[in-house]
Amino acid sequence: MAATSLAATLLCLSLSACVVEPARPAVIRVAPPPPQIEVVPAPHPGYAWDGGHWVWRKGRYVWIPGHWRAVRVGYHWVPGHWAGRAGGWVWVEGHWAP
């Protein structure tokens, strides 16, 4: 019984020392290409259009087409975008804002 209690205590203490830092966005030294022109489909009630964008994968930019997102009542969609930082570019995720 004492061994089990000691093991549980040690496990709790070891986990309490874990610190999780938020992931830092990768700084890409190559500017993203201009956005591609997309034909936006007709509006869908209850959905917001999230336009296409470039992502950095395996050392190059890859285009991700736009898509519809279900609306969150009381919020508006803020599109993701590339921002110049620290001598390069970082991707700022799109999000719902009040």
N, C-alpha and C positions, 0 to 999 in steps of 0.2 A: 504494500500500500504506500509506504514511504517513497519507494522508487518511482511509482507512478506520479505521485504528487510532485516530487522533485523534477521529473521530466516535464511535466506540464508547466511548472514554474519557469524552468529554463527556456522552454519553447516560447512562452509569453514574453520573457525578457529579451530573447533574441529578436522576436518580431517587433518589439517596441523600438528597437534601434534602427529599424528600416526607415529610410527617408526617401520619399519619392518626389523627385523634382519634375516640374512640368517640362515636357519636351521643348527644346529650343528649335525654332524653325531653321531649316537649312538655308544657308545663304548661297545663292546660285550666282556665279560670276558672269554669266551670259544673260543679257537682257531677253525677256520673252518676246516672241514675234508679235506682230499686231494681231488683234483678235480676228478670227475668221468671221465672215458674214454668214449669219444664220437666218433662215426663214422661220420666223416665230409662228407656230400654229395659232389658230383662233383661241381666244381666252376660254378657259374652263372655269365655271363658277366654283369657288372654294379652293382654287389652286393659284399659285404664283409661279411665273416663269423664272427659272434660274438659268441664265444664259451660259453658253459654252465657255470654256476657258482652257488655257494651257496648263499642263502639269509637267514637272520635271521627273523623268523616269529613265533610269539606266544611262545617264549622261546626255540626255536630249529632251527636248520639249515634245509632248504628245498632246493632241487636241482631244478634249472631252466635250462631247456635244451637250447642248442645253437640255433641260428636262423640267417637268412640272413638279412642284412641291406642294403638299397639302398646306393650306393657310392655317396659321395659328391665330385664333381670334384675339384681337387687341395688339397684334404685332405686325410689323412689315418686314419684308425680306431685304437684307443688306447683302448685295452680291459680294462674293469673294473677289480678290484682286491682288495683283503683284505690286509690291511697294519697294522702292529703292531704300536699302539699308546696309550699313557696314560695308560699303564698297561693292555691293551686289544687289540681288533681288531676293525677297522672301514672299511666300504665298500667305496671304491673310485670308483665313477661311470665311466663307459666307455665314451669316447667322440671322436669327430672328431678333429684332429689337422692338422695344415698346414704342 
